[in-house]
Amino acid sequence: MENNNIKVAILGLGTVGSGVYKLLTQQSEDFIWKVGSKLEISKVLVNNINKQRSLAVDKEILTDKWQEIIDDPEIKIIIEVMGGIEPAKSYILQALKVGKHVVTANKDLLAQYGKELFDTANSQASDLAFEASVAGGIPIIRPLKQCLAGNKIEEILGIINGTTNYILTQMTYGQVSFESALQEAQRLGYAEADPTSDVEGYDAARKLAILASLAFQSRVTLQDVYIEGISNLTLADITYARELGYVVKLIAVAKHSEEGIEARVHPMFIPYTHPLASVNDSFNAVFVKGNAVGEAMFYGRGAGELPTASAILGDVIDVARNIVNNCTGRIACTCFYQSNHKNIGEINTKYYLRLQVKDKPGVLASIAGVFGNHDVSLATVIQKHRNENMAEIVVITDYVKEKHMNDALQIIRGLSIVAEVSAQIRVYSND
Ligand SMILES: NC(=O)c1ccc[n+]([C@@H]2O[C@H](COP(=O)([O-])OP(=O)(O)OC[C@H]3O[C@@H](n4cnc5c(N)ncnc54)[C@H](OP(=O)(O)O)[C@@H]3O)[C@@H](O)[C@H]2O)c1
Protein backbone atom coordinates (compact mmCIF):
# COMPACT_ATOMS: atom_id res chain seq x y z
CA MET A 1 0.00 0.00 0.00
CA GLU A 2 2.85 2.39 0.92
CA ASN A 3 4.02 2.79 -2.70
CA ASN A 4 0.54 3.71 -3.85
CA ASN A 5 0.13 6.58 -1.42
CA ILE A 6 -1.22 9.74 -3.00
CA LYS A 7 0.85 12.60 -1.63
CA VAL A 8 -0.78 15.94 -0.98
CA ALA A 9 0.48 19.35 0.11
CA ILE A 10 -1.62 21.89 2.01
CA LEU A 11 -0.88 25.57 1.32
CA GLY A 12 -2.03 27.40 4.45
CA LEU A 13 -2.74 26.25 8.00
CA GLY A 14 -5.26 28.85 9.11
CA THR A 15 -8.96 28.24 9.77
CA VAL A 16 -9.59 26.05 6.72
CA GLY A 17 -6.11 24.51 6.48
CA SER A 18 -6.36 23.31 10.09
CA GLY A 19 -9.73 21.69 9.38
CA VAL A 20 -8.32 19.96 6.30
CA TYR A 21 -5.30 18.72 8.28
CA LYS A 22 -7.56 17.36 11.03
CA LEU A 23 -9.85 15.47 8.64
CA LEU A 24 -6.95 14.08 6.61
CA THR A 25 -5.20 12.79 9.76
CA GLN A 26 -8.23 11.71 11.83
CA GLN A 27 -10.14 9.91 9.06
CA SER A 28 -7.21 8.58 7.08
CA GLU A 29 -8.30 4.93 7.42
CA ASP A 30 -11.74 5.70 5.94
CA PHE A 31 -10.17 7.55 3.06
CA ILE A 32 -8.08 4.51 2.07
CA TRP A 33 -11.33 2.63 1.45
CA LYS A 34 -13.02 5.56 -0.22
CA VAL A 35 -10.13 6.29 -2.60
CA GLY A 36 -8.40 2.93 -2.98
CA SER A 37 -5.13 4.51 -1.92
CA LYS A 38 -3.78 6.30 1.15
CA LEU A 39 -3.82 10.11 1.21
CA GLU A 40 -0.55 11.23 2.76
CA ILE A 41 0.23 14.82 3.78
CA SER A 42 3.75 15.46 2.49
CA LYS A 43 4.09 19.17 3.23
CA VAL A 44 2.16 22.02 4.83
CA LEU A 45 3.16 25.48 3.62
CA VAL A 46 2.80 28.43 6.03
CA ASN A 47 3.89 32.04 6.03
CA ASN A 48 5.53 32.07 9.44
CA ILE A 49 7.09 28.77 10.39
CA ASN A 50 7.85 29.97 13.95
CA LYS A 51 4.26 30.92 14.78
CA GLN A 52 2.78 29.27 17.90
CA ARG A 53 -0.02 26.96 16.70
CA SER A 54 -2.70 25.21 18.73
CA LEU A 55 -2.71 22.37 16.18
CA ALA A 56 0.13 19.88 16.66
CA VAL A 57 1.66 19.40 13.22
CA ASP A 58 4.69 17.24 12.56
CA LYS A 59 7.65 19.72 12.27
CA GLU A 60 9.12 17.60 9.46
CA ILE A 61 6.30 18.46 7.10
CA LEU A 62 5.86 22.16 7.99
CA THR A 63 7.66 24.47 5.56
CA ASP A 64 7.76 28.06 4.41
CA LYS A 65 9.43 27.12 1.10
CA TRP A 66 7.14 26.65 -1.90
CA GLN A 67 10.08 25.28 -3.89
CA GLU A 68 10.11 22.16 -1.69
CA ILE A 69 6.55 21.45 -2.84
CA ILE A 70 6.63 22.40 -6.51
CA ASP A 71 9.94 20.54 -7.03
CA ASP A 72 8.66 17.31 -5.47
CA PRO A 73 7.25 15.13 -8.29
CA GLU A 74 5.72 12.77 -5.72
CA ILE A 75 3.22 15.41 -4.59
CA LYS A 76 0.16 14.97 -6.78
CA ILE A 77 -2.50 17.17 -5.15
CA ILE A 78 -2.09 20.77 -3.98
CA ILE A 79 -4.74 22.01 -1.52
CA GLU A 80 -4.65 25.81 -1.72
CA VAL A 81 -6.20 27.32 1.43
CA MET A 82 -3.91 30.30 1.96
CA GLY A 83 -6.25 32.80 0.25
CA GLY A 84 -5.52 36.09 -1.54
CA ILE A 85 -4.48 36.64 -5.15
CA GLU A 86 -0.69 36.40 -4.96
CA PRO A 87 1.24 34.21 -4.43
CA ALA A 88 -1.74 31.79 -4.54
CA LYS A 89 -2.32 32.43 -8.27
CA SER A 90 1.32 31.84 -9.25
CA TYR A 91 1.55 28.70 -7.10
CA ILE A 92 -1.62 27.22 -8.59
CA LEU A 93 -0.52 27.98 -12.17
CA GLN A 94 2.93 26.50 -11.55
CA ALA A 95 1.41 23.39 -10.01
CA LEU A 96 -1.05 22.87 -12.88
CA LYS A 97 1.71 23.40 -15.47
CA VAL A 98 3.76 20.53 -14.02
CA GLY A 99 0.71 18.24 -14.00
CA LYS A 100 -0.27 18.47 -10.34
CA HIS A 101 -3.97 18.69 -9.43
CA VAL A 102 -5.35 21.54 -7.38
CA VAL A 103 -8.16 21.87 -4.87
CA THR A 104 -8.88 25.45 -3.81
CA ALA A 105 -11.27 27.45 -1.61
CA ASN A 106 -10.15 30.74 -3.12
CA LYS A 107 -13.23 32.61 -4.44
CA ASP A 108 -11.32 35.91 -4.81
CA LEU A 109 -8.93 34.26 -7.23
CA LEU A 110 -11.51 32.27 -9.20
CA ALA A 111 -13.92 35.22 -9.58
CA GLN A 112 -11.15 37.29 -11.14
CA TYR A 113 -8.75 34.89 -12.85
CA GLY A 114 -10.90 31.78 -13.36
CA LYS A 115 -10.38 31.65 -17.14
CA GLU A 116 -6.58 31.63 -16.94
CA LEU A 117 -6.60 28.96 -14.23
CA PHE A 118 -9.12 26.69 -15.98
CA ASP A 119 -7.41 27.07 -19.38
CA THR A 120 -4.15 25.98 -17.77
CA ALA A 121 -5.80 23.01 -16.03
CA ASN A 122 -7.51 21.97 -19.30
CA SER A 123 -4.27 22.14 -21.27
CA GLN A 124 -2.66 19.67 -18.85
CA ALA A 125 -5.73 17.47 -18.25
CA SER A 126 -5.30 18.37 -14.60
CA ASP A 127 -8.14 18.64 -12.10
CA LEU A 128 -8.92 22.05 -10.60
CA ALA A 129 -11.67 21.58 -8.01
CA PHE A 130 -13.28 24.40 -6.02
CA GLU A 131 -16.35 23.21 -4.10
CA ALA A 132 -15.31 25.17 -0.98
CA SER A 133 -15.12 28.48 -2.85
CA VAL A 134 -18.89 29.06 -2.70
CA ALA A 135 -21.12 28.53 0.35
CA GLY A 136 -18.47 26.66 2.39
CA GLY A 137 -19.77 23.25 3.39
CA ILE A 138 -22.83 23.27 1.12
CA PRO A 139 -22.45 21.12 -2.00
CA ILE A 140 -23.36 23.42 -4.90
CA ILE A 141 -20.47 23.41 -7.41
CA ARG A 142 -20.65 19.67 -8.04
CA PRO A 143 -24.48 19.69 -8.21
CA LEU A 144 -24.34 22.43 -10.86
CA LYS A 145 -21.52 20.76 -12.83
CA GLN A 146 -22.73 17.18 -12.56
CA CYS A 147 -26.02 16.32 -10.87
CA LEU A 148 -27.98 19.10 -12.63
CA ALA A 149 -26.06 18.92 -15.93
CA GLY A 150 -29.22 17.70 -17.68
CA ASN A 151 -30.99 20.99 -16.98
CA LYS A 152 -31.02 24.45 -18.42
CA ILE A 153 -30.59 26.56 -15.30
CA GLU A 154 -32.94 29.53 -15.40
CA GLU A 155 -32.33 31.27 -12.11
CA ILE A 156 -30.19 31.14 -9.00
CA LEU A 157 -31.01 33.00 -5.80
CA GLY A 158 -28.46 32.72 -3.03
CA ILE A 159 -27.90 33.77 0.54
CA ILE A 160 -24.17 33.25 0.28
CA ASN A 161 -22.69 35.54 2.89
CA GLY A 162 -23.09 34.39 6.49
CA THR A 163 -22.02 37.70 8.06
CA THR A 164 -24.73 39.78 6.38
CA ASN A 165 -27.35 37.08 6.96
CA TYR A 166 -26.48 37.08 10.67
CA ILE A 167 -26.75 40.91 10.80
CA LEU A 168 -30.10 40.95 8.97
CA THR A 169 -31.48 38.19 11.20
CA GLN A 170 -30.54 40.25 14.28
CA MET A 171 -32.14 43.37 12.79
CA THR A 172 -35.33 41.46 11.89
CA TYR A 173 -35.92 39.41 15.02
CA GLY A 174 -33.91 41.39 17.59
CA GLN A 175 -35.05 44.81 16.31
CA VAL A 176 -31.52 46.21 16.62
CA SER A 177 -29.83 48.72 14.32
CA PHE A 178 -27.35 47.76 11.59
CA GLU A 179 -24.47 49.17 13.70
CA SER A 180 -25.40 47.14 16.82
CA ALA A 181 -25.90 43.94 14.83
CA LEU A 182 -22.52 44.44 13.13
CA GLN A 183 -20.78 44.93 16.48
CA GLU A 184 -22.33 41.71 17.80
CA ALA A 185 -21.25 39.86 14.63
CA GLN A 186 -17.69 41.13 15.17
CA ARG A 187 -17.75 40.06 18.84
CA LEU A 188 -18.83 36.54 17.82
CA GLY A 189 -16.18 36.29 15.09
CA TYR A 190 -18.75 36.28 12.23
CA ALA A 191 -17.53 39.64 10.93
CA GLU A 192 -13.98 40.82 10.41
CA ALA A 193 -12.53 44.00 11.94
CA ASP A 194 -12.87 45.56 8.47
CA PRO A 195 -16.30 44.22 7.39
CA THR A 196 -16.43 46.04 4.02
CA SER A 197 -16.10 42.98 1.81
CA ASP A 198 -19.04 41.29 3.54
CA VAL A 199 -21.43 44.17 4.29
CA GLU A 200 -20.94 45.93 0.96
CA GLY A 201 -21.68 42.71 -0.96
CA TYR A 202 -18.28 42.05 -2.58
CA ASP A 203 -17.81 38.61 -0.99
CA ALA A 204 -21.26 37.48 -2.19
CA ALA A 205 -20.55 38.98 -5.64
CA ARG A 206 -17.37 36.91 -6.03
CA LYS A 207 -19.28 33.74 -5.19
CA LEU A 208 -22.11 34.72 -7.52
CA ALA A 209 -19.66 35.20 -10.40
CA ILE A 210 -18.52 31.61 -9.89
CA LEU A 211 -22.08 30.24 -9.60
CA ALA A 212 -23.39 32.15 -12.63
CA SER A 213 -20.46 30.98 -14.80
CA LEU A 214 -21.28 27.37 -13.92
CA ALA A 215 -25.03 27.74 -14.20
CA PHE A 216 -25.08 29.45 -17.60
CA GLN A 217 -21.85 28.00 -19.06
CA SER A 218 -20.58 31.46 -19.88
CA ARG A 219 -17.84 33.33 -18.00
CA VAL A 220 -19.11 35.84 -15.43
CA THR A 221 -16.45 37.79 -13.55
CA LEU A 222 -16.65 40.05 -10.50
CA GLN A 223 -16.75 43.09 -12.82
CA ASP A 224 -19.97 41.78 -14.42
CA VAL A 225 -21.86 41.71 -11.11
CA TYR A 226 -23.97 44.69 -9.98
CA ILE A 227 -23.39 45.16 -6.23
CA GLU A 228 -25.24 46.92 -3.39
CA GLY A 229 -24.55 46.13 0.27
CA ILE A 230 -26.67 46.30 3.41
CA SER A 231 -25.02 49.18 5.29
CA ASN A 232 -27.81 51.65 4.37
CA LEU A 233 -30.65 49.42 5.56
CA THR A 234 -32.67 50.81 8.43
CA LEU A 235 -34.92 49.20 11.03
CA ALA A 236 -37.83 51.15 9.54
CA ASP A 237 -37.54 49.19 6.27
CA ILE A 238 -37.06 45.85 8.05
CA THR A 239 -40.22 46.59 10.08
CA TYR A 240 -42.26 47.59 7.02
CA ALA A 241 -41.08 44.40 5.30
CA ARG A 242 -42.55 42.31 8.14
CA GLU A 243 -45.77 44.32 8.09
CA LEU A 244 -46.11 43.65 4.35
CA GLY A 245 -45.33 39.90 4.58
CA TYR A 246 -41.62 39.91 3.64
CA VAL A 247 -38.16 39.58 5.18
CA VAL A 248 -35.12 41.51 3.96
CA LYS A 249 -32.15 39.40 2.83
CA LEU A 250 -28.93 40.11 0.94
CA ILE A 251 -29.65 38.10 -2.19
CA ALA A 252 -27.30 37.08 -4.98
CA VAL A 253 -29.40 36.80 -8.15
CA ALA A 254 -28.34 35.22 -11.43
CA LYS A 255 -30.80 34.90 -14.31
CA HIS A 256 -30.50 33.92 -17.93
CA SER A 257 -32.91 35.11 -20.60
CA GLU A 258 -32.76 35.84 -24.32
CA GLU A 259 -31.41 39.32 -23.53
CA GLY A 260 -28.45 37.84 -21.66
CA ILE A 261 -27.20 37.13 -18.18
CA GLU A 262 -28.03 39.31 -15.20
CA ALA A 263 -25.91 38.92 -12.09
CA ARG A 264 -26.56 41.15 -9.10
CA VAL A 265 -26.16 41.27 -5.34
CA HIS A 266 -28.41 43.57 -3.31
CA PRO A 267 -30.86 43.65 -0.40
CA MET A 268 -34.22 42.22 -1.40
CA PHE A 269 -37.71 41.78 0.07
CA ILE A 270 -38.36 38.02 0.09
CA PRO A 271 -41.94 36.81 0.69
CA TYR A 272 -42.36 34.99 4.01
CA THR A 273 -43.56 31.92 2.16
CA HIS A 274 -40.35 31.54 0.12
CA PRO A 275 -37.88 28.91 1.44
CA LEU A 276 -35.07 31.51 1.52
CA ALA A 277 -37.05 33.61 4.04
CA SER A 278 -36.38 31.04 6.77
CA VAL A 279 -32.61 30.88 6.20
CA ASN A 280 -31.39 32.68 9.31
CA ASP A 281 -28.29 33.55 11.34
CA SER A 282 -25.02 32.67 9.63
CA PHE A 283 -26.56 29.88 7.52
CA ASN A 284 -26.33 29.99 3.72
CA ALA A 285 -28.63 28.63 1.03
CA VAL A 286 -28.68 28.46 -2.74
CA PHE A 287 -32.03 28.19 -4.50
CA VAL A 288 -31.82 26.87 -8.05
CA LYS A 289 -34.48 26.76 -10.78
CA GLY A 290 -33.86 24.36 -13.63
CA ASN A 291 -36.09 23.58 -16.60
CA ALA A 292 -36.25 19.89 -15.64
CA VAL A 293 -35.65 19.68 -11.90
CA GLY A 294 -37.89 22.65 -11.09
CA GLU A 295 -36.92 24.21 -7.79
CA ALA A 296 -34.15 22.84 -5.54
CA MET A 297 -32.58 24.40 -2.46
CA PHE A 298 -29.17 23.66 -0.94
CA TYR A 299 -28.84 24.73 2.70
CA GLY A 300 -26.15 24.59 5.37
CA ARG A 301 -23.05 26.13 6.89
CA GLY A 302 -21.42 28.60 4.50
CA ALA A 303 -18.11 28.90 6.35
CA GLY A 304 -16.09 27.65 9.30
CA GLU A 305 -13.20 25.30 9.86
CA LEU A 306 -14.83 21.90 9.48
CA PRO A 307 -17.75 22.73 7.15
CA THR A 308 -15.28 24.26 4.66
CA ALA A 309 -12.85 21.37 5.17
CA SER A 310 -15.75 19.01 4.42
CA ALA A 311 -16.08 20.56 0.94
CA ILE A 312 -12.30 20.47 0.41
CA LEU A 313 -12.08 16.79 1.38
CA GLY A 314 -14.93 15.94 -1.00
CA ASP A 315 -12.85 17.47 -3.79
CA VAL A 316 -9.60 15.84 -2.65
CA ILE A 317 -11.24 12.41 -2.57
CA ASP A 318 -12.77 13.00 -6.01
CA VAL A 319 -9.42 14.05 -7.49
CA ALA A 320 -7.67 11.10 -5.80
CA ARG A 321 -10.25 8.70 -7.26
CA ASN A 322 -9.56 10.20 -10.69
CA ILE A 323 -5.83 9.63 -10.17
CA VAL A 324 -6.42 6.02 -9.09
CA ASN A 325 -8.65 5.44 -12.12
CA ASN A 326 -6.42 7.33 -14.53
CA CYS A 327 -9.14 9.74 -15.57
CA THR A 328 -8.07 13.19 -14.36
CA GLY A 329 -9.28 16.25 -16.29
CA ARG A 330 -12.55 14.39 -16.94
CA ILE A 331 -14.77 17.40 -16.22
CA ALA A 332 -13.03 20.39 -17.71
CA CYS A 333 -14.14 24.02 -17.67
CA THR A 334 -17.80 24.24 -18.69
CA CYS A 335 -17.88 27.85 -20.02
CA PHE A 336 -18.73 26.89 -23.61
CA TYR A 337 -20.67 30.05 -24.52
CA GLN A 338 -20.13 33.79 -24.53
CA SER A 339 -23.47 35.24 -23.53
CA ASN A 340 -24.31 38.95 -23.33
CA HIS A 341 -24.52 40.65 -19.96
CA LYS A 342 -27.63 42.62 -19.17
CA ASN A 343 -27.21 46.16 -17.85
CA ILE A 344 -28.82 46.76 -14.45
CA GLY A 345 -31.11 49.41 -16.02
CA GLU A 346 -32.68 46.70 -18.20
CA ILE A 347 -33.76 44.34 -15.41
CA ASN A 348 -37.45 43.93 -14.58
CA THR A 349 -38.35 43.83 -10.93
CA LYS A 350 -40.85 44.99 -8.32
CA TYR A 351 -39.86 47.65 -5.79
CA TYR A 352 -40.48 48.72 -2.23
CA LEU A 353 -40.17 52.52 -1.87
CA ARG A 354 -40.39 54.74 1.22
CA LEU A 355 -40.83 58.49 0.78
CA GLN A 356 -41.14 61.47 3.13
CA VAL A 357 -43.69 63.93 1.77
CA LYS A 358 -45.67 67.02 2.80
CA ASP A 359 -48.89 66.02 4.52
CA LYS A 360 -51.47 67.81 2.39
CA PRO A 361 -54.20 66.89 -0.06
CA GLY A 362 -53.22 65.85 -3.59
CA VAL A 363 -49.66 64.72 -2.74
CA LEU A 364 -50.33 61.04 -3.35
CA ALA A 365 -52.07 61.82 -6.65
CA SER A 366 -49.08 63.90 -7.86
CA ILE A 367 -46.62 61.10 -7.05
CA ALA A 368 -48.87 58.44 -8.60
CA GLY A 369 -49.07 60.61 -11.72
CA VAL A 370 -45.27 60.64 -12.15
CA PHE A 371 -45.14 56.87 -11.65
CA GLY A 372 -47.95 56.40 -14.18
CA ASN A 373 -46.02 58.42 -16.79
CA HIS A 374 -43.07 56.02 -16.40
CA ASP A 375 -44.91 52.69 -16.62
CA VAL A 376 -44.76 52.16 -12.85
CA SER A 377 -47.99 50.72 -11.42
CA LEU A 378 -48.51 50.62 -7.69
CA ALA A 379 -49.68 47.36 -6.11
CA THR A 380 -49.69 48.47 -2.45
CA VAL A 381 -49.70 51.98 -0.96
CA ILE A 382 -49.52 52.86 2.73
CA GLN A 383 -49.61 56.45 3.95
CA LYS A 384 -48.76 57.28 7.57
CA HIS A 385 -49.05 60.63 9.23
CA ARG A 386 -45.64 61.51 10.79
CA ASN A 387 -46.21 64.95 12.34
CA GLU A 388 -48.40 67.93 11.61
CA ASN A 389 -46.58 68.71 8.36
CA MET A 390 -45.10 65.45 7.11
CA ALA A 391 -46.30 62.01 6.06
CA GLU A 392 -44.53 58.80 5.06
CA ILE A 393 -45.61 56.97 1.91
CA VAL A 394 -44.68 53.32 1.43
CA VAL A 395 -45.25 51.68 -1.91
CA ILE A 396 -44.83 48.23 -3.46
CA THR A 397 -44.85 48.42 -7.24
CA ASP A 398 -45.64 45.91 -9.96
CA TYR A 399 -42.86 44.82 -12.33
CA VAL A 400 -41.06 47.72 -13.97
CA LYS A 401 -37.79 48.21 -15.83
CA GLU A 402 -35.16 49.58 -13.44
CA LYS A 403 -34.31 52.49 -15.75
CA HIS A 404 -37.97 53.59 -15.82
CA MET A 405 -38.12 53.43 -12.04
CA ASN A 406 -34.95 55.52 -11.72
CA ASP A 407 -36.28 58.11 -14.21
CA ALA A 408 -39.52 58.37 -12.21
CA LEU A 409 -37.66 58.73 -8.92
CA GLN A 410 -35.44 61.45 -10.33
CA ILE A 411 -38.53 63.54 -11.12
CA ILE A 412 -40.17 62.69 -7.79
CA ARG A 413 -37.06 63.80 -5.87
CA GLY A 414 -37.37 67.19 -7.58
CA LEU A 415 -41.01 67.75 -6.51
CA SER A 416 -41.46 70.45 -3.86
CA ILE A 417 -43.87 68.17 -1.95
CA VAL A 418 -41.22 65.43 -1.55
CA ALA A 419 -38.62 65.85 1.19
CA GLU A 420 -36.78 62.57 0.64
CA VAL A 421 -36.86 59.16 -1.01
CA SER A 422 -35.69 57.22 2.05
CA ALA A 423 -35.51 53.71 0.60
CA GLN A 424 -35.62 51.85 -2.73
CA ILE A 425 -35.37 48.06 -2.33
CA ARG A 426 -36.09 45.38 -4.95
CA VAL A 427 -38.86 42.89 -4.18
CA TYR A 428 -38.76 39.21 -5.17
CA SER A 429 -41.80 37.78 -6.85
CA ASN A 430 -42.21 34.65 -8.91
CA ASP A 431 -45.43 35.61 -10.65
N1 LIG B 1 -12.58 30.75 6.81
C1 LIG B 1 -13.64 30.21 6.19
O1 LIG B 1 -14.63 29.84 6.84
C2 LIG B 1 -13.64 30.05 4.70
C3 LIG B 1 -14.79 29.53 4.05
C4 LIG B 1 -14.75 29.34 2.67
C5 LIG B 1 -13.62 29.67 1.95
N2 LIG B 1 -12.54 30.19 2.61
C6 LIG B 1 -11.35 30.51 1.83
O2 LIG B 1 -10.28 29.68 2.28
C7 LIG B 1 -9.04 30.36 2.15
C8 LIG B 1 -8.32 30.36 3.49
O3 LIG B 1 -9.10 31.02 4.46
P1 LIG B 1 -8.75 30.94 6.02
O4 LIG B 1 -9.89 31.61 6.72
O5 LIG B 1 -8.36 29.57 6.41
O6 LIG B 1 -7.46 31.92 6.08
P2 LIG B 1 -6.48 32.17 7.32
O7 LIG B 1 -7.07 31.65 8.57
O8 LIG B 1 -6.09 33.60 7.26
O9 LIG B 1 -5.19 31.28 6.99
C9 LIG B 1 -4.31 31.55 5.94
C10 LIG B 1 -3.12 30.59 6.04
O10 LIG B 1 -2.33 30.76 4.87
C11 LIG B 1 -0.99 30.97 5.24
N3 LIG B 1 -0.40 31.93 4.30
C12 LIG B 1 -0.88 33.17 3.99
N4 LIG B 1 -0.08 33.75 3.08
C13 LIG B 1 0.92 32.88 2.82
C14 LIG B 1 2.07 32.91 1.98
N5 LIG B 1 2.36 33.98 1.24
N6 LIG B 1 2.87 31.82 1.96
C15 LIG B 1 2.61 30.75 2.72
N7 LIG B 1 1.52 30.65 3.54
C16 LIG B 1 0.72 31.72 3.58
C17 LIG B 1 -1.01 31.54 6.65
O11 LIG B 1 0.23 31.21 7.27
P3 LIG B 1 0.55 31.54 8.82
O12 LIG B 1 -0.29 30.58 9.61
O13 LIG B 1 2.00 31.30 8.97
O14 LIG B 1 0.14 32.97 9.02
C18 LIG B 1 -2.22 30.80 7.23
O15 LIG B 1 -1.83 29.57 7.77
C19 LIG B 1 -9.37 31.74 1.59
O16 LIG B 1 -9.25 31.73 0.19
C20 LIG B 1 -10.84 31.93 1.98
O17 LIG B 1 -11.52 32.82 1.13
C21 LIG B 1 -12.51 30.39 3.96
The ligand as an SDF file (V2000), in Angstrom:
LIG
                    3D

 48 52  0  0  0  0  0  0  0  0999 V2000
  -12.5770   30.7500    6.8050 N   0  0  0  0  0  0  0  0  0  0  0  0
  -13.6360   30.2100    6.1950 C   0  0  0  0  0  0  0  0  0  0  0  0
  -14.6350   29.8360    6.8360 O   0  0  0  0  0  0  0  0  0  0  0  0
  -13.6390   30.0490    4.7010 C   0  0  0  0  0  0  0  0  0  0  0  0
  -14.7850   29.5280    4.0480 C   0  0  0  0  0  0  0  0  0  0  0  0
  -14.7490   29.3360    2.6730 C   0  0  0  0  0  0  0  0  0  0  0  0
  -13.6240   29.6660    1.9500 C   0  0  0  0  0  0  0  0  0  0  0  0
  -12.5430   30.1920    2.6070 N   0  0  0  0  0  0  0  0  0  0  0  0
  -11.3480   30.5120    1.8270 C   0  0  0  0  0  0  0  0  0  0  0  0
  -10.2810   29.6810    2.2780 O   0  0  0  0  0  0  0  0  0  0  0  0
   -9.0430   30.3580    2.1480 C   0  0  0  0  0  0  0  0  0  0  0  0
   -8.3210   30.3580    3.4910 C   0  0  0  0  0  0  0  0  0  0  0  0
   -9.1040   31.0200    4.4580 O   0  0  0  0  0  0  0  0  0  0  0  0
   -8.7470   30.9440    6.0190 P   0  0  0  0  0  0  0  0  0  0  0  0
   -9.8870   31.6080    6.7170 O   0  0  0  0  0  0  0  0  0  0  0  0
   -8.3580   29.5720    6.4120 O   0  0  0  0  0  0  0  0  0  0  0  0
   -7.4570   31.9150    6.0830 O   0  0  0  0  0  0  0  0  0  0  0  0
   -6.4760   32.1740    7.3240 P   0  0  0  0  0  0  0  0  0  0  0  0
   -7.0680   31.6520    8.5670 O   0  0  0  0  0  0  0  0  0  0  0  0
   -6.0890   33.5960    7.2640 O   0  0  0  0  0  0  0  0  0  0  0  0
   -5.1900   31.2760    6.9910 O   0  0  0  0  0  0  0  0  0  0  0  0
   -4.3050   31.5510    5.9410 C   0  0  0  0  0  0  0  0  0  0  0  0
   -3.1240   30.5870    6.0380 C   0  0  0  0  0  0  0  0  0  0  0  0
   -2.3330   30.7590    4.8730 O   0  0  0  0  0  0  0  0  0  0  0  0
   -0.9920   30.9720    5.2430 C   0  0  0  0  0  0  0  0  0  0  0  0
   -0.4010   31.9310    4.2990 N   0  0  0  0  0  0  0  0  0  0  0  0
   -0.8800   33.1650    3.9900 C   0  0  0  0  0  0  0  0  0  0  0  0
   -0.0790   33.7490    3.0800 N   0  0  0  0  0  0  0  0  0  0  0  0
    0.9240   32.8800    2.8220 C   0  0  0  0  0  0  0  0  0  0  0  0
    2.0710   32.9070    1.9830 C   0  0  0  0  0  0  0  0  0  0  0  0
    2.3550   33.9790    1.2370 N   0  0  0  0  0  0  0  0  0  0  0  0
    2.8660   31.8200    1.9580 N   0  0  0  0  0  0  0  0  0  0  0  0
    2.6050   30.7530    2.7190 C   0  0  0  0  0  0  0  0  0  0  0  0
    1.5240   30.6510    3.5380 N   0  0  0  0  0  0  0  0  0  0  0  0
    0.7160   31.7150    3.5830 C   0  0  0  0  0  0  0  0  0  0  0  0
   -1.0140   31.5400    6.6510 C   0  0  0  0  0  0  0  0  0  0  0  0
    0.2340   31.2110    7.2710 O   0  0  0  0  0  0  0  0  0  0  0  0
    0.5520   31.5370    8.8250 P   0  0  0  0  0  0  0  0  0  0  0  0
   -0.2860   30.5810    9.6070 O   0  0  0  0  0  0  0  0  0  0  0  0
    1.9950   31.2990    8.9700 O   0  0  0  0  0  0  0  0  0  0  0  0
    0.1440   32.9720    9.0200 O   0  0  0  0  0  0  0  0  0  0  0  0
   -2.2170   30.7990    7.2300 C   0  0  0  0  0  0  0  0  0  0  0  0
   -1.8350   29.5660    7.7680 O   0  0  0  0  0  0  0  0  0  0  0  0
   -9.3740   31.7430    1.5930 C   0  0  0  0  0  0  0  0  0  0  0  0
   -9.2510   31.7250    0.1890 O   0  0  0  0  0  0  0  0  0  0  0  0
  -10.8390   31.9320    1.9840 C   0  0  0  0  0  0  0  0  0  0  0  0
  -11.5230   32.8230    1.1290 O   0  0  0  0  0  0  0  0  0  0  0  0
  -12.5120   30.3920    3.9630 C   0  0  0  0  0  0  0  0  0  0  0  0
  1  2  1  0
  2  3  2  0
  2  4  1  0
  4  5  1  0
  4 48  2  0
  5  6  2  0
  6  7  1  0
  7  8  2  0
  8  9  1  0
  8 48  1  0
  9 10  1  0
  9 46  1  0
 10 11  1  0
 11 12  1  0
 11 44  1  0
 12 13  1  0
 13 14  1  0
 14 15  2  0
 14 16  1  0
 14 17  1  0
 17 18  1  0
 18 19  2  0
 18 20  1  0
 18 21  1  0
 21 22  1  0
 22 23  1  0
 23 24  1  0
 23 42  1  0
 24 25  1  0
 25 26  1  0
 25 36  1  0
 26 27  1  0
 26 35  1  0
 27 28  2  0
 28 29  1  0
 29 30  1  0
 29 35  2  0
 30 31  1  0
 30 32  2  0
 32 33  1  0
 33 34  2  0
 34 35  1  0
 36 37  1  0
 36 42  1  0
 37 38  1  0
 38 39  2  0
 38 40  1  0
 38 41  1  0
 42 43  1  0
 44 45  1  0
 44 46  1  0
 46 47  1  0
M  CHG  2   8   1  16  -1
M  END
$$$$
